[in-house]
Amino acid sequence: MVGTPLLRCFDLDGCVVVSDAAIADGLHHAVATVGLPTPDADEVRAAIGPPLRTTFARLVRAAGHDPEVGEGAALVTAAVTAYRTRYADVGFDLTRPVPGIVALLEEVADLPGRTVIVTAKPTAVAEPLLTHVGLRDRFDAVHGAPLGPDVEEKRVTLARALATHDAAADAAVMIGDRSHDVHAGRACGTRTVGVLWGAGDRAELEAAGADHVVDLPPALVPLLTGPR
């Protein structure tokens, strides 16, 4: 019901910020640095959302190497390092808020509950990025992956956010633009909302089982006022 506290969990890339150019730039720089084939447009799109190591493991496997051992594993690590170095140099300046997201966040700011980020990006990257684009003060907390060699599934990050804020699953909603955002919410038992202004399309989000799919930020407001 309206007035009941709700934990509003927003994905970052594609949902809150437009990061296509930054991710494409870092991806192209990384594969050129380590000698992998240049990704096509579909591969760049697929890189928006998942953890970096997952993306580069997929590209290394497509190039004929086992990303888990030997040369393949070394390529994944080198590509991640090259990407992060490039992203630190230019990625923030290539990123901007999603059109309409500031107005949306202003509208929900006075609602009961909390509004947080839940992202596959390391927290150590997501925090300063949000500050750079002027959005950090719109969120009560930023929950990202640890900065390290291990891949943390989105459901684990979301579960940690729920525990941190002592939020029951039925008093939380996960909002994102890709199937893994929806899968994370379903795994944790939250309501899920897919948004169509990011990298995912309606077919992807509905196939993942999103409870709602919206095409513009204002359409989110009625879904963020209280538990289902």
N, C-alpha and C positions, 0 to 999 in steps of 0.2 A: 504494500500500500504506500501511497505518497507520504513522506515524512519519516519512514523507517530508514535507519542508516544502511547504506549500501557501499560496498567496496567496488569502485569502478576501476577496472584494470585495463589500461590501454597498451597495446603493442606500440612500438616506436616507429621503425622504418615502414613507410607506406601508409601508416595509420595516422600518426601525429606529425611526422616530417616527410617531406618529399626528398628522398635520398637516392633516386635513380642515377643521377649524374655522378654522385660521389661514389656509389658502389660500382658503377660501370668503369669509372676512371681507375679505381683501386684494383679491380679485377683484371683489367687489361694490362695495367702496369705489372701486376704480380705474375701473370702467365708469361709475359714477355721476359721478365727477369729470370724466371726459372726454366724457360724454354718449352712451355706447354703450348698446344694449339690455341689460337685466338678464339674465344667463345663467341657464338652467334647470339642474336638478339634473344632467342628463347632461353639460352643458357644464362645470359645476364639477368633476365627476368626471374629465373629460378633461384638466382643468388640473393634476391631481395627477401630477407626474412630468416632463412636458416642460419645456424652458426657457421662461421668462416671455415672451420675445419671440415664440416660436412660438405660444404660447397667444393672446396679444393680436393677433398677425397674423391668426390664424384668426377671431377675433371681429370684427376690423375688416373683413376680407373679407366675412364674413357680413352685415355692416351695409351693404355696397355700396361699399366703398372699396378701392382698391389699396393694400395695406400696404407696398408697396415704394417708392412715390413720393408726393410732394406731401402733401396733407392726410392721406392714409391713413398714410404713414410717420410724420408728426408725431403722429397719434393713438396709434400703437403706442408711440412714445418717451414720450409724456405718460402713457400708461396704466402703463407699466413704472415710471416715476418715482413715480407716485401709489401703486402697489402697494408698492414698496419702502419708501416713507415710512411707510405704514400698518403694514407688516409689522414695521418697526423699532420702532414704538410699542407694538403689542399682539401681534404674531405669536408671539414666543417664549413668552409666557404662555399662549397657546392651544395649545401643542404639548406632547406628553408622550411618554414611551417606549412602544413597543408592549408590551402585556402579555406577559410571558414572555421578552422580549428580554434583560433583564439576566441572568437565569438561564442563557440560552443562551450569552451572551458570557462568562460566568464559566466555563462548561463547556469552551469552546474555548480559553480563555486559555492553558492549559498545553500545547496542541497545538503541534507544530513548525510553523513558518511565521509568517505575519503576517496580521492582520485589519485591513482598511482600509475606508474609505468611498469610494465612487465615485458622485458625484451631479451632476445637472444644475444644482444650486444653485451660485452662486459660492462658492468656498472661503472668501471673506471673510464670507459669511453662515453657511455650514455650520459652520465652526469654533466661533464663539461660540454658535450654537444648541445644538450638542452639549454645550458647557460648561454652558449654562443648564439643560439637562434632566439633567445629571449623567452624561453618557455619553462625554465626550471621552476620558477616560483608558482607555476600553475598546478604543480603536482606535490602531493604530500610526501611522496617517497619515490625512489627509483630502484626497482628490483631487476638486476641484470645477472648475467652469468659471471662466474669467477674468471679472472684474467689468468689463464693457464692453458696447458695442453689438452685438458680433458673437455669433452663436449658435454654440456649440461642440457638435457631435454627441457623443452619449454614447460612441460607439465611439472617438472621439479621446481623450476623458478616460480611458477604460479603457486604451487603448494607452499613454498617458502613465504611468499607474499601473504597468503591467507593466514598462515600461522603467525607471522610477524604482527599482523593487525588483528589477530584473534577473530577472524571473520568466518562465519559459517558459509559453506558452499552455496546455500540457497539465499544468502545475502550478499552475493558477489556476482559480477558479470565480467567476462573476458571479451574484449573488443579488439579485432584485428583484421588484417586484409588477406591472410593466407590460411591454408588448410591446417597448418600446424598450430595456429592460434586457437582454432576451433577444437582441434583434437586435444589440446592442453586443457581447455575449459571443460570439455566433456569428461576427460580423465579425472579431473578434480571435482566434478559435479556442479560446476557453476553454469549459469545461463551464458549463452554465447551469441555474439553479434558480429557478423561479417560486414565489412565495409568495402564498397566498390570503387573507392578513389585510389586504391593502392595497386599492388601487382597482381592480386588475385581477381578472378572473375566470378560471376554468380554461380556458374556450373561447379567450379572448384569448391566454393564455400558451402553450397547446398549439398554437394556430395559428401563433404566432411561432416554434415549434420548440424550446421548453424541453426540456432533457434530463430534468428531474424537476420535478414540481409537488407542493408540500407545503402542508398546511393549518394546521399549528401549529409554533411555533418548535422544540420538542423533536425534531420529525421531521427537522430540518436536520442534527442532530449527526452521524449516520452519513455524511452527504454532504460533511462538512468535514474529514475526517481525512487525506486524501491524494489524489494524482492519480487520474484514472480508469484 
